[in-house]
Structure formats: C-alpha cells, structure tokens
C-alpha cells in the first residue's frame, strides 16, 4: 500500500465525511452543461430514421434552409468523417445507409429549439427499406445480411481487437485454459443451458448534452456532459486530424452517466454545425426519447454455458459462448466483449475453460459501456447456471459455490494467480448468508407464509470484477499550496455522483495531516488546465487517482521540508510537521509555517528562496498486459473486487407476483475510505440492478423498430420497488497497491443482482427463468410451463471413455413418474438417478434424470451388491426373476416359493449364493449370464427363462427379454 497509516491515527480515512459538493447540489448552485448560456448560441435538432435498415435515396433540405432563423443544415454527404473508440466505423450523420432505428440522418442549427424542430420536420427523405439483421446468434448464417459490408477498411486497435471482414463480427475474444476436451471426459455430469437479456438504457437524470464552438484557425471549444474529457479530445483529434492542443474540452457538473457518457457522441455534430454557422456556439440536448434510440444503450447478450462437473461438486470443465448484440456500431461493445471474456466464469475457478465471445453487429441502436461493463449481463447466466448445476447433482447451491470459489492460489481464466491480498469472495458469501438466514425460514417468515399464502425463497450469489482498461492507463494529481496554507487540487477524474472527490480529499487530508476543510478539489474539468487522466470508467478512479493523490501530497510535503530545512538550518530527517507548520522534531519552537512558504519564503531583509510550492503525483497501472489473441492468457486485471448478494423474495404461486423482502450485499473493498459513499454505491447499484432484473429492456418488432422508447413502456424502478430491508456489509482484505489498501466498488453493486432474484423466485415456487427482465407475467408463464430448458448428461464410466464432441446430442430433461430403463444390445448400462433411464452407451447419450442419484450395482461373480431403501431380495437360483418397483417383492428361494410384499421386506437367504443388500433403492443381482441390471423406480422383474415375462411398475407390462 502506498499509504498505510494505522487506523488509530487516521483522522478522515474510514470515516463518514459529507460529500464536498453536496451544498452546491442541494442549493442549486452547481452548474450543469444545460445551465450554460453563451452569446450568440444556437440550438440544434436532429432528424432520425424511422427504419432499422434502409438506403437513403434522396434528401431534400430546401424548405428547412429557407426557414427564417435557421443558420445551418447538414446531411451525411456534408460530413466525410468517421468516429469510433476502438473501431472507427460510425459517420457523424448517416451516409447512404441507415443502420439502426433512430439514427441521425440530418441536423439543423437555429435561433431557438422550436425553429430547429420545425426545420427538421421540413426535411424530406426518400428511403428504400431493406431487411435488417436482428439476431446475433445467426451471425454464422451464410445468407445473413451484412451491417457493415466495408468492415475490412475500418481503422481499429489491432493489438487488442479482431474484427472479421465479410461477416457481422466486430470482435472475437478467445480464451483457452487447460484441456477442455479431456476434462469433459472425466466429468460425471455435463450440464448446459442458455441465458438471454435485452438492450437496456442508462437513463441518467441528465440526458446527453453538448455545446460546440468552432473558431477561426480550427480551434475547438466543447462544453459537454461527458464522463471522460480527454477521451473526447483524443477521438475528436483523430477523426478531424486536428492537433490535440487546438481542442479544449470542459466538463462541468454531471447529472449521472453510468457509462453512457464515456465515449464521444453529440460533440462532433455540435462543432460541425458551429463551423457552418460561422463559429457561433451550437447546443444539442437529447430528449428522453432520443436517449433510447439516437444515443447508445447497453448491449444485449445470449450466453450458452456447458459445464462438466464431478459428483463431489467440483467443476472440471466449462465451455462458454457469448453472442453480444453490439447494435449498429462497435463503440465500447468490443471492449465489453473482451472484459466479459476474461471474467466469463464469475468468481469461480475453472481449471479447463473455453470461451468464445463474439461482438455482433445488428441493425439496432448501438451498445456502449454500462455500469458493470458486461458483468451484469453475463452474471445473470453464470449465477442462474450455478444453481442449475447444483440442483442436478444434488448439492446445496451455496455449498457448490464455496467448493468452486476463487481463493489464494487459484488461477483466473487468463492464468493470473490469486493472492491472499486479492480479496475473499467466500467471506462475502458467508456474510450475506448469515444476514438473510439462508437455508431456513425464520419464525416471522414462516408466519408470513401462512398468513399471505405466498412462498418465500432465498438465494446467495457471488460476483467479481476487475477494471477493463489498457496497460498504459495513467493519471496525475497536482496540489498547489495557497497563500493561506490551503491546497487546491487539479486532476481530470470526473465525479458524476460516485463521491470519489470526497474520498480523494480524505486521502490527501490524512497524508498531509491537515483539516479536510483546507483541501479544495474543483468539480469542473478542463483539458487545457488539468493534467491527463485516461477515462472515468471501470472503477479504477479511487485506486489510480488515490495513489496519485498520495504521491502528490508526499511530494508537496517533501518540498515544504526542503524549504524548512534551509530556513531552520536543519536536516530534513530531523523535521516533522503538523497542520500549520514544519518544525524541528527535538526543538518544536523552531518552525516555519505553510503560509510563509507557499509562494516562496522571504527572509527579514527581503531575500526570498524556492518560489511557489506545487506537489505532483503520477501513477500508472502496474503489470498489465494485452491478452494473447489465440489463448486469452495474460494479465488484464489491476485488481479484483469481490462481492455477494443475498435475497429474500416472496412469491404468489398462483399469479407470479413477487415482493423483495430483503437484500443483503457484501463487498471486499480492501479498505473503507468513506462509509457513506460505500453504502450509497451499494444501495444505488443494487437498485439499478433490480431495475435490470425486474422491468427494463428494449422491445423491437420484426422490422427492428423500437416499440418502447419512453418511460411509459420502458419502466425503471421507483420507491415502490425498494426492498423492505437492505443490509450493506464491507469486508476488508487490504489491496497491497491500493491507497490505504482500498479498491473500487462503484460498478460491483449492480452485478449479479439479477441472478439472485431469479434463483430466489425459483427456490420459492419452482419457476424456471432463463431470460430477464423477470416481470410478474414471466413468473406466471414459467409456473405453467412444464418444459424445463437445458440439457443434462449423466455419464457412466463407459461413456467417459468415449470421445465427447462439442456438438454432442443429449436428451432433454424429463419430469414426472420414473421412466423405464432402456435395453442395451451390446452393454449393460449403469443405473443412476431417480427417476432415470438407462441408455446404451454404444448407441446414444443417456437422457437426464432428476433426484438423488443412486449408484449402479457392481456384479462380482454373479453376486451383485444391493443398495437403497427398500431393498429387494436376491434370487437364489438361475431361474429367479428380478424384482423392481415399490413396494418390492421378495425373491422366491424355490420355484414354488411365494412372493413377499411390503416395505421394507426382507430377502430370503437361498443357500450359498446369497447376495449382499445395500443402499436405497437396491438392485437385483444377476442370476446368470443373461440377467439384466435393474434400475429406477418402478423396476421390472426379469424372467430367467425364455418364456418368463418381466414385471414392471404400476401397472406392469410383460416383456420377453430375448426377443
């Protein structure tokens, strides 16, 4: 840790310090981009496409240009510029081809918003509507229409991403760890299922807004609600081939972002309109409906997971295929795919893993970063799948997670070794399990069930996330000592509600040992004034900027000590300081104040030394590498933050209506810097996660048109959806390279909430859900759907010796009364599960069976072992028939011996060949070479002779074995 002051000596770190910008926000003094007014400012409006895919045959802007008050009109053919974060694939305005519903076709700048909107309405466009590509899973279809036929000509970050020209694949992330093929052969169970979730809108309180001004000499000034001002500057410079020093980006207070404001969006269009309007500033502010279609959303995901697991619960192999719905443009989606790839298994150790994560272009609004950066989406599948696998092998879901959780010495998907200071996901799970009283109902909950008629379900899920960022991610903090002994900080991390500035002020105050009131961190960022910061994304802000703040504070003190050493004629090692001065440790009265040193120390005769004091702290992520494109191995993680959620849900078994009674969330944050901020992040992210889980999601028609682009039909949670009880828990396993041992938690609180909800509902009423959001009607439908999605193979020892192909055919899971065992002409099948079907290994895979898996009896010299409850009597002679079912029948010791019935019966001992009886349910021994194994419930009795009929189940059927 760069700073590890003992807790007893910490004045601010770990305490509940109010946000430093709270007064400005509460009183309305905080200025947002929408509050800014400039002389001669014009207002912009955009014409959007009503089609998902179309050719633009003709655009007539004559009437719009003639409208009084209009100063600029632009179409795609006026702007031959492409923009993009990692793959430069998007025109500022559509040229020739429309790629998604709501895409910008033309733009107008006018004296007022009303005039601009009227001008937009006067623009006439002739389209040729085309068939859109909407289904990511059909990306490999040969006849799939291409969203970007010229994909091979685009610039992209070649060291990291892999677009595939001639397809709709914008990026393919691959991870290969261990030997998946061999590992699947060793698995006792192979279980697979698919999980889906749709596009989701960020819906920050402040919509996207930008003001652009293009001055003479190509000098650009942009005021914007962007999360990352230096990213806007860099991408603008790249697209327009303008020097970075000519571009100034200013970000005032932001009203939320959640990743949707991390890239570049309205800024280029504002500036282009300004250039056409003679340099007058142009403002464009998106409406809420435009947020849903013109601007980016969260990518949709289809996630297929195939897991090989042993009977003891240890996962031995996992194959994962992700189809990310990137929409019309790559934006952040390609990097989301990359990040989801190296975290695809969740916080669990998979020794043998195979991941294919595809970023797929579709004709939908394009995807970008969203809180959790892909982890919210795939954690839905991971955590639902963990419960599914646990149920199939008969292990408690929480215990199953404990068995497979990452721990010190484990290897991540990319081969990174987990250390003892990385964090502890097991502690997080145990904390929330204790909070919700997992595994039982309390007396109050039992009474509530009885009173309401509803069923209560509980679940525990786990999560993890590392920052997704390039290896060269860096930041700077500059601290300037003022004449009154206060400090003003300068940096470019953007605080749009996280409270990071307050945490940084606490860190600086504790390192300096000064009152926090003397630490000033301006909220506004300015690329001309502030030092570089990569971006405000990925929960990297506290760790990187916190370390830079520590280094800057120490540098400031070191320079104060330099001056004091000269003034006091002492060595620096003999000096110490307090909140007002630097002094000689063994002569405290010999001192010099910060006020005296701030702008240069002056002796009594007027002679001055040193000059203004400034502390500089620079920090860059350590030890990161790009991933190998073929294997996915490397070191992509600066740090991991682990967490867990516990949910208690009440569900009506008839209507599917549900209420969330309690949520408990625990995160291993390393060190709590600000208690209120951690709790605020925990609750805010959890509620946002519930919105994703319960009600949010885009709905399209078959033409790709968005049907719910407003809060009327696209709901978000309200105060009525808040759980009755919320418990926030902080686990502290110090991060070695974190400020005071801290690591970020901004995104993590939203991850895995959706899986927890799905698992709790299924535990309560048995509704199987594989798609979110989970609306009440979805639960109602699931309760009435008798078909369970997913595939399960229970492998026999013989089956494990055969080659297991990736495209193997497996039987669908079965429900209801126990099935009957199938005959095998070549080999006698093993018997497992309740109910089960025995399958011929030489012919096809066994069908999945449910329940507590029984063990197959091993015959030794014709004397089989018997197991189960109730046991069945063995046949003493070759002609003794097999007995199956419940209640079983006792074997006849002699040909005329009567059958015995009842539970539990006792088998009669014949003579010397009496078999042992064990287990539950037992299987009858083979009396001769042609005797078959007995399985399942009900069982069939076999006749030893050719004409002896088999007896089966309820009602029994007669069958001839040898015919």
N, C-alpha and C positions, 0 to 999 in steps of 0.2 A: 504494500500500500504506500502511496506517495505521502500520505499523512495518516498517522495512527495515534493521535493524542489520546491518552487514557480517558475513558468516559467521565471520570470524576472531574477532569479538568476541562471538559467541553462545555462551553457556555451556550452554544447555539445548535450545534450538530446533534440531531436526535430529538430536538425539542419541537413543539408546536408553535412555529413562528408564522404570524399572519402574512399573506401574500403582499409583496411590496407594491403591487399595482392595484390593490383592492379598493382603495379610496377613490382613485381616478375612475375606475369602472363603476363603482356604486353611485358616484355623484354625476356621472355622465360627462366628465371632463376628458375622458380618454377619446382620442380621435381615431376613427377608422377610415379606410380609404373612401367609403361612401360619404364621409363628412367633409371631404376636401373640395374646395372650390378654387378655380383658377381663372384669371382674367381671360376672356375670350373662349372659355371652354365650350366645346361642342359635345353632343350626345350621340352615341352610336347605337344602331339596332341591326339585327341580323335576320336575313331570310333563311329559313330552314327547310330542308327537304321533307316532303310528306311520304317519301318512299325509302325502302331499305336498300334497294339497288336499282339504279337506272342510269341511262345515258342522258346527258344534257344536250339536247338537240339545238336549242336556241334560248337565249336570254335577251329580253328587251327591257332596257333600263331608261328608255327615253322619257317616259312620264315621270319617273322618280327624279331624274336630273332637272326637269323643268319645274318641279315643285318649289315655291318660294321658301327660303330658309334652309335648303339643302346645300351643303358645301362639298360633299364628297360621296361618290358612289363607286363601289368596287365589285368586280366579279373575279372568278378564279383565273381568267385569262389575263387579268391585270397584274397578277402576283405569281411569278415563277419562283417561289421559294418553298422549300420543304423544311419542316421542323421535326424533331424527334429526340428522345432521351438517349436510347441505346441503339435504335434502329430508325434512321431518318426516312420516314415513309408517309408523312402527312403534309398535304398542302394547306396553306393558311385558309384558303377557300377552295371548295371542290372544283377541280378542273376536268371537264368532260364526263367524269364518272362519279356517281353518288355511291357511297359505300355503307351508309347507315341512316336509319330514320333519324331526322333531326339535324343532319349535318349542315354546316353553314354553306350556302350557295352564293349569297351576295350580302353586302353590308353597306350601310348608309350612315353618314355623319351630318347632323342638322342642328339648328339652334336649340331645339327642345326635343325631349323624348317623344312627345306626341307627333311632331312633324316627322321625325325619323321613322316612327312606326307607320305613319301614313305613306311615306315614300316606299318603304319596304313592301307594303300592300299593293303598290302600283307596279312593282316589278313583275313582268310576265315571263314564265319559264315553260318551255316545252320539253317534256321528258319522254323517253322510251323506257318503259318499265321492264325490268329483267328479273329472272328468277334468283332469289337470294340464297346464299349458303348459310344455314342457321344451326346445323347440328355438328358440334365439334367431333363427336365420335365417328362421323362419316368422312373424316379427313383423308382416309386412305381409299375412298371410293374413286375409281378411275374416272367416273363421269362427274365428279364434284366440281361445280363452277368455281373458278379462281377469284378470290377477292383482290389479290394483287398480282396480275399476270407479269408485271415487271419487277417482281421481288428481287431477282438476281442483280439488279442495277443499283440497289439502295446501299448507302453507307451504313456501317454498323460497327460496334465494338467487337473486333474479330477475336481478341484474346479470350473473350468470355462467352459469346453467344454464337448460335449455329442456325441461321435461317436456311430453309431448304427451297431453293428456286424451283418453280414449276409445281409447287404444292401450296397449301394454305398453312404450312408450318412456319411460324415466325421464329421459333427456337425449339431445340430438343435438348433437354438436360438428361444426362445418363449417369447413373450410379451403379457400380458393380462392386460388391463386397463379398468375399468368400466364394463358395461354390454352391449356388442355389440348386442346381440340378441334383447333386449328390445329397444335399441336405433334405430335399423333399422326399428322397427315397427312404430316409431314416425316420421320417415323421410318422406318428401313429394316426394323425388326423390331418387332412388337408381341407381347409375351410375357406370359402371365398364368397364375396358379396360386393355389390356396387352401391355407391352412395352419391347423391347429387345435391347441388344447391345452386340457386339462380344468381343473376346480377343483382346488386344492391347499391343504393345511392347513399352517399356520405351524409347528406342533409345537415351541414353545419348551419348555425343560426345566420351567419353572414354568407350570402352567396358569392360566387366569383365576381370580382370587380377589379378593373384596371383603368388607369389614366395614362395615356402615352403622348409624348410630345417629341416630334422630330424636327430638330433645329437645323439651321444652316451649318454646313460642314459635317453632316451626318452625326451630329451629337444628339444622343437619345437620352431622354429622362422618363423613367417609368415609376409611377406610384402604383403599387399592386398589393393585393391580399394574398401574396404567395408565401408559402412556408419557407422557401429556400431562395433568397435573393441572388446569391452567387450562381445558382443553377440557371435562373432566368437570364442573367447576364451572359453566362457562358454559352447557352444554347442560342440566344439571340445573335451573339457574335459569330457563332459557327454558321448559322443559316444565312445571315446577311453579309458575311465577310467584312465585318466592321471591327476595328480594334476594340479590345475589351475596355481600354481607358476612355473610349468615346461613349460608353454605355453606363449610365448611372441608374441603379435600381434601389428604390426606397420602399420599405415595408413599415407602415405604422402599426397600430394595434390590430390584431386579427381576431375575428369572431369565430374561431374554430376552423379546422381543416381536415383532420383525420386521414391525411394522405392525399386527399383530392386536390389539394393546392400545392403539391410537392413539385410538379413539373412546370411546363410553360403552356399557357392556354390562350387567354384573350389578349395578352400583351402585344404580340406581333401585329394583330389586326388593328388595335388602337393606334399603334405607331404608323402603320401604313395609311390609315385614314387621315392621321395628322399631317403626314407628308403631302398628301393630295390636297388637303385643306390649307396649305400654306404655312404649316408649322403651328397651327392652333391646337391646343391640347384637346384630346378626344377621350371621353369616358364611356365605357361599356359596362353595364351592370346586368348580370344574368337574372332573369326571373326564376322563380322556383320551378316552373315547367321546363325552362331551358337547362336547369341543373340536371334534370332527369335524362335529357336526350342530346343536347348540344355539347355538354361537358361530360367528363369521364365518370365512370361508376366502378364498382368492384367487379372483377371478373367472376363468371360462373365456373363451376367445376363439376366434372364427373370423375369419380375416383373408384377404381377397381382394385380390391385388395385380396390377395391369395396368400394364405398363411399355413405353414406347416408347423405342427406343434406335437410335442410328446405328451404321454398320459400324465406326466408329473407337472404339466403346465408350462414347460419351457418352450419358447418359440425357437425353432431351429432354422426356419427359412421364411422369407416373405418376398413376394413379388408384387410390386405396386405400379399401376399405370394411371397417370393423371392426364385428363384432357381439359386444359384450361381454355375457357371461352374468352379470348382476348378482345373480341369485337373487331371493329374495322381497322384499328391501328395498334401498333405494339406498345407504345408508351412505356409504362412501368411493368406491363404484364410479363415481358420476357424475364425481367429480374425477379418478379414474384415467382415465376416458374422455377427459376434457379434456386431461390431460397427455400421454396417448398420441397424441392428435390432433396436437399441435404438434411432436411428435418422430417422427411416423409413418414418416418415410423413413430413420431411422437417421442416422448422421453423414455423410450424402451430400447433395450439392447437387442439388436438383431444380428446374430453372427454371420448370417448369409442373406444378403439382401440384393434385390434387383429393382431399380427404379427407372421408368421411362416417363418423363414429364414433358408434355407437348404444349407449346403455346400455339393455339389455333386461331387463325383469322376467321371471323364470321361477319356477316352483314348486320351487326348490332352495334349500339353505342360502345365505344371502346373502354377497356378496363385500365385501371391505374392502381397506384398504391392505396391501400385501405388499412386502417388500424389492425395490426396483426400480420400484415404483409403476407397473405396467403395461408397463414396458420389457422385462422378462424375457419376457413373453408375446409382444409383437409383434416383438421382436428375433429370435425363432425364425423367424417368417415372413420378415422382412427379410433376414436373413443366409442363409437357405436360398435365397431368391429371387435374391440377388446371384450365387450360384454357378450357379443355373439359367440365368439370363440370359447369364452369361459363357460357359457351355458351348454355348449355342445360337448365339452369334455368333463362337465360336472364339477367345476371349481368355482368358488365364490369370486365374483369379478374383482373385488378389492385385493384378495389374495393373489389372483392371477397377475394383477398389476405389480404387486410387490415382488413377485418372482422374477419379472422381466424388467423391472425399473433400472435405469442407468444408475450406476454408483461408482465410487472411486475405483479405478482400474478398468472400467468398461470402455469400449470403443464406440464412438459415434458412427453414423452412416459414412462419413468421409474418412474414417480411420483416426480421428482425433481421440486421444486418451483423456478420460475424465479424471480430474484430480480431486483431492479431498476439499479443496477450496473452491471447486467449481459450483457447488451448491448441493442441496439434498432434497430430491423430489419425494422420497419416501416420508420424510418428516412432514412435508406439506400435506400428503395424503392422510397421514395419521392424524394430523391436527384437525382437518375438516371432518374426518370420520368421527372423531370424538365429539366435535361440535354438534353434528346432526344426529348423534346416537345411531350410527349406521348399523344395520343388521337386525334391528328390533324396533318395535313401536313403544314409545313411552306410554304411560298410563293415560296422559292427556290426549295423545294421538289415537289411542285405541278407543277412548270415549268419543272422540270427534268422529271417527269412522262410524261408530254405532249410531251417533246422532244424525249425521248427514247422509249416510248410505253411500258415501264416496269412499274410494280406496286410496290409501296413502302409499306412495312409493319413494324410495330413497336411492341415491346414487352418488358415487365418488368417481371423479375423473382427474387425470393429470395433464400437465402441459409443460412445454418449454419453448424457448425461442432465443435465437442469437441475432444480433444486428446483421442485416444484409447490406453490405457495403463493400466498396473496392478496397484493396490492401493499402492504398495510399491515403485513406481518409484521415484528414487532419483538421486542426482548429487552433485558434490563437486567442489569448486574452491579454489585454493591455490595461494596466492600472496606473492612473495618473494621480499623483499626490497633489492635493489642492492647498492653497494658502492657509486655510483654516484647519488643516490637519485631517480633512476628509479625503475620500478616494472616489474617483469616478472610473467605472469600468467601460471598456469598449470591446465588443465582440459581435459576431454575426449569428449566433444561435437565435432562432426565432421562438419566442414564447407565445403560443396561441391558445393558452389555457392550462398547460401542464403544471405550471408553478415552478419551472426549472430556474428561473431568475432568482426566486426566493431562496432556493436551495444553494445556488451559487453564492449568493450574498452571505448565507450562513457559513459556508465553507471558508470564504475569504475572511469573514469576521473572526472565526476561530483560529485561523492560521496567523492573522495579524494580532490577535488578542485585543481587538478594538470593539467598541459598541457597534452593533449592526446598523444603527441609525446613521453612522458616518460612511456607510457603503452605498454608493449610488450606481445603479445599473439601468441606463435608459432603455426603454422598451423598443423604441423605433430602431430599425436597422438601415444602414446606408452603405452601399458598396464603395462609395467614394471616401467615406470616413472610417468605416470599421474594417478590421482585419478579416482575412479569409476564414470561412467555415464551409465545409463541403455541403451539407444539407441538414435540415432539421427533420430527420426521419429515423426509423429503425431503433428507437430507444437508446441511441448512442450519446445523446446530448449530455446527460449527467456525468457519465463516465469520462468522455473525452474533454468536455468543457470544464468539468470539475477538476480534472487533473491539470488542465491549463491554468485554471484559477489558482490552484495551489502553487504551481510553479511561478506564476506572476506575483503572488503575494510574497513568496520567499525571495524572489528577485528584488522586489520593492524594499523589503526589509534589509537585504544584503547591501543595497545601495545606500540606505539610510545608515547602516553600520559603517560603510566606507567613509561617509561624511563625518559621522560622530567620532570615528577613530582619529581623524585628523584634528577635529575641533578639541577633543578631550585628551589628545596626546596619549592614546591607549591602543592596545592591540584589540583587534576585532574579537578574538577569543575571550577577552575579559569583559565583553559588553553583554548587556541584556536589555530588554525593553518592556514597557507596559503600554497602556492605551494612549498615553500622551507623549512619551519621550523615550529616548535611548540613554542608558546610564552605565557607569562603570559598576560592575557587579559588587565589588568589595568597597566601593565608595559611592553609594546611591545618590548622594547630593551632587556629585559631578555628573551632569547630564546636559543634553541638548534636546529641545522639543521638535516635533514634526513640523510645526508651524515655522520654526526657524530654518528648517532645512528644505521646505517644499519647493521653492523656486531658486534655491541657491543660498548657501549660508554666507552672511555678511559679518565680518569682524567689526569691533567697535570703531576702527578707523575707516570703515567703509570698504575695505578689501573683501572681495567675495570669491568663493570657490564652488566648484562642482556644477551648479546650474540646476534646472528643474529635474525632479526625480520621477522616473517612469519605470514600472516593473513590467516585464514581458514574459509570458508563459506560452510555450508552443508544445503541442502534444499531437502525436500521430499514432494510429493503431499499430500495435506491435505484433509481428509474427504471422501476419495473414498472407495467404497465397491465393492465386486463382486455382480453380479446380481443374483437374485433368479432364479434358472433354470426353474421353472414352470411358474412364472409370469413375469419375466424380470424386476421386480421392484428393485430399489437400487439407488446408487449414483455413476455413472460411469464417470461423467464429471468434470474435473478440472476447465474448463472454456469453454464458448461458444464464438465463433467469428461469428458474423452475417455479411451478405453482400447482395448485389443485383447487377444485371446486367440489362442494358437497351440496346437493339439492334435496329438498323435501317437497314433494308435489302431491296435491290432492286431485283425484280424477273421478269424474262421474262415469261409471261403467256403462251407462245407457246412452248418454248424449255425447260423451267425449269432451265435455267442458272440463277445464282444469284450472287450478289455482296454485301459484307457487307460494308455499308457506314459509320456507326458509332457504337462504343461500349463505353458505359459509365459504370464504375464499382465503387461501393462504399462499403467500409468495415468499420465496427465499431471495430477499432484496440485498443480501450481503450486509448492509448497514442502513438503518433508517436515518435519513438526513432530516426529513421534515414529516412528522407524524400525520399532520393534516393532509399534506399532499399525497402521501401513500394511501391514506384512507379515501381521499377524493378520487384518485386514479382507480382504486379498487372498485368503488361503488359505481362510478361513471362508466368504466369499461364493462363491468358486469351487466349493467342495464342496457348498454348498447349491444352487448352480446345476446341478451334476451330478445331485443328487437329483431336481430337477425334470426334467432331461433323461432320466434313466435309468429311474426307477421310480415316482415319485409321481404321484398323480392319483385323483380320485374316480370311482367307477363306480356308475351307477344302473341300476335296472330300468325297465321302461316305465311303471311307476306313480310314478316319482320317488323311490323309496326307496333310500337309500344302502346299498350292498352291502358296502363295506369301511371301516367306521368304527373301525378299530383298526390297530395296527402288525402284527397278524397278516397282514392282507391289503393294507395300505397301507404299503408299505415306505419307509424313508428310508435314506440311505447309512450304512454302517458303516466301520470301519477297513479292512475288506477291499476297499472300493471306492476307496480313496485312490490317486491316480496314483503310479506308481513314482518319478517325478521331478517336482518343482514348482520353477518359476523365477519370482520376483517382481521386476519392474522398475519403477522410478519415473522418470518423465520430469518435468522441472521447467521449466515455462513460467509464470513468476510471474503470478498474478492481481492486477491493479492495485489492486482494492479488497479484497483478502483479507489476513488477518493474516499478516504476513511473506510475503505472496504466495500463501498456501495456499488450497486449495479442497477440498471434501469428497470422500470416496471410499467411504463406508460401504455404499451400495447398489450401486455400479457393478460391483463384483467378481462379482456374480451375473448380470449382464446378458450375453446373447449366448453364454454357455457352451453352451447347448442347440443353437444353430445351428452352433457349431464342431464339436460331436460329430456331428450329422447330416451335415455336409459331409465330415468325415474318414472316416466309415463309407462314404459313397457313393464317395469317391475311392479307397478301398481295394478295395471289392468291387462297386460299382455299384448297391447297394441304394438305391432312391429312397424317401425317407421324408418325409411331409408332416404327420404327427401325432406329437406327443410325449405321454407319455414313450416312449423308444426301448428297449423290452425286447428281450431276445435273440430271443424268438419273433417280434417285429415285424420284425427284420432278416431272419430266416429266411423269413418270408412275402414280404417285399419282394424277396428274391432269386429267388423263384419266380413273382412276379407280372410278367407280360410287358407289362402295360399301364402306361404312364407317365402320371401325372396332369399336367395343364397344357395350355395352348393356345399355339401359335406361329403367327404370320402373318409371312411374308416378303413385304414389299410391293415391287411393281415401281414404276417411275416412274409408269406409268399409274394404278396403284392409289392412289398417293399424291395424285393429283389428284381422286379421288372423295371424297365426304363419308364420314367414318368414324363410324358411330353407336356409342353406348356399348354397345348390345346386339347388336353385330355377331356374325354366325355365323362361326366359324372352324373349320377342320378339325383333327382330333386328330392329334397327332404320330405318325409312323409309324416302324416299325423293320424290319430285315431287308434283303432284296435291294432294289436300286434300283427304284423304281416307274417306270412308263412315263408319258411326257408326254401330257397330255390335249389333244385338238384344240380349237381355238377357232374358231368360225364367223366371228366378227367381226374379232378382232385376233389377231395372232401374239403369244403370251405370251413374257415374258422367262424365261430359264433360270437357276436358281440352285441351289446346294447339291449335296450328294452324300449319299444319293440324293435326287432331287427329283421333284416333279410339276409340270408346267406347268398353270396354271389359267387359265380365261378370266376376264379382269378384268371384262368386261361382265356376266358371269353370277354368279360367286361368288368368295369369297376363296380364295387358294391354300392347299393343305394344307402343313403344316410339313415341312421337310426337315432332315435332320441331316448333320453332317460339315462339311468345309471348303467354304464356299460358292463356287462358280465364278461367273464373270462371263458375262453374256449377250453374244453377239457382236452387233456393230452392222453391219448391211449398208450398204455405200455403193455405189450404182450396181450392185448385184448382186454386188459383190466383198466377201464377208464376211471379217472377221478370224477367225483360228483360234487357240484357246488350249488349254493343258492338256498333259498327258502321258499316253499317247502321242497325237500329233497325227493328224488324219485328212486324207487328200488331198482337195483340192477337185476338183469336176467341171469339166472344160474346156468342156463343151457343155451345151445346154439339156436334153438327154436324159440327162445324167449322174446316176446315182442318189445319194442321200445315204447316207453310211456311218456307223454307230454301233456302240458296244459296245467291248469289249476282248477280244482284240486287234482293232484296226480294219482295215478293208480299203482298199487304195489305190484311188483313183478311176481309172476307165478313160479314157484320153485319147481313144480312138477307140471306136466302137461295139463292136468285137470285141476291145477290149483286155482282157486277163485281170486279175482282181482280185489284189491283193498282200496278203499277210498277215504277221503277226509284230509284235514290239514291240522297238524303235519302228520303224514303217515310214516310208518317205519318199514324199511325194506327188510324183507326176509332174507336171511343168510342161506345161500344154497349149500354148498359144500366147501370145496377148496377155492373156487374162483369168485369169492365174494368181493366185489369192488368197494373201494372207499367212497364215502359220500361226503361232499363238502360244498360250501358256498350257497349262493342264492342266485338264481334258481339252478338246480343241478341238471346235469345232462346224463342221459342213459348211456351205459357203456356199450361198445360194440360186441356182440357175442361171437361174430365170425368175420371173415374177410369181407363179406358183402354188407356188413352192418353199416348203416349211415350214422352220422353225428346228429344229435338233437339240439335244436336251438329255439330260442324265443319263447313267447307265451301267446297263444296256446301251442303246444307241441303235438307232433303226430307220432303215433306208435307204429313202429315198423314190424312187419311180419318176417320171420326168418325164412319161411318157405316161399316158393314162387306164388302160391295162391293165398298167402296171408295178406290181408288188407291192412293198410295203415290207418291209424285212428288219429283224428285231428280235432282240436279246438272245440268250438261251440257254434253251430252244430258241426259234428265231424264229417269228413268225407273219406271215402275209401279210395285207395290208390294202389296200384301194383308197382312195386319197386323196379322189377327187372324188365318191364315192358315199356 
